[in-house]
Amino acid sequence: MDEDLDPQVTGSTSPPPGAPVKVLRFRLPDLPQVRHFAETEARTAGMPEEAIGDFVIAVNEVATNAVTHGTTDGRVRLWVDDGDVVVEVHDKGEWKPGPMPGSVGGMGLWVARLLALDLNLQVGSGGSTVTMRFPGES
């Protein structure tokens, strides 16, 4: 099994058996490709058009956090589970607490949590993984 896809290594939520998983590795300069990837895969999964913008914002916020607060590179995995689109962003950095009251910026996870049906954060010695679930087919 590919170490990068092993849930024991990444601390990730596993896709259903046999579900196709799309993967994109990225660095800070690749964030436009992350947004394009998210938009394209959301459409492919049948996500309602009016939900795609919020989905792309959430993925971008979490991916930006991964490469600005985590490590220099990250990975996005995306799959469909029970009609919903599940996206996972992983970096190998160490978890740092969020912004302090009165901070400007640093609200990426908060924004993503508001936009997603569900958001799960897992941290540990293997890095940080944010898994989000969004409504899929309309």
C-alpha positions, 0 to 999 in steps of 0.5 A: 500500500502507498504510505501516503494513502495509508490512514495509519500514516496520515491519520485520515478518514478512509474512503469507502472500499473501491471508491475512486480517490483523486489526489493532488500534491501541492506547494504554495505556488500551486494554490491556483491548481488546488482551486481548479482541482477542487472546482473540477472534481466538485462538478464531476461529482455532481455538486450543485453549481451554487455550492461549488464556490463555497466548496472551493473557498473552504478547500483553498483556506485549508490548503493555504493553511497547510503550506503557510503554517504546516510544511512547504508541501501538502496533499489533497485527496477527494472522493465521493461517499454516499453522494457527498464530496469528501476532501482531505488536506494533509501536511506533515507540519505540527499543529499550532493553535488558531488565532488569538481574539482580535487577530486579523487573518488566521480564520481559514479553519473557522471559515471552512467549518462554516461552509462544510457539512462536517469538518474533522481535524486530526493532528499528531506526529505524522502531521495535520489532516483536515477532512471536510464533507460537502453535499454532493449530487443535487 
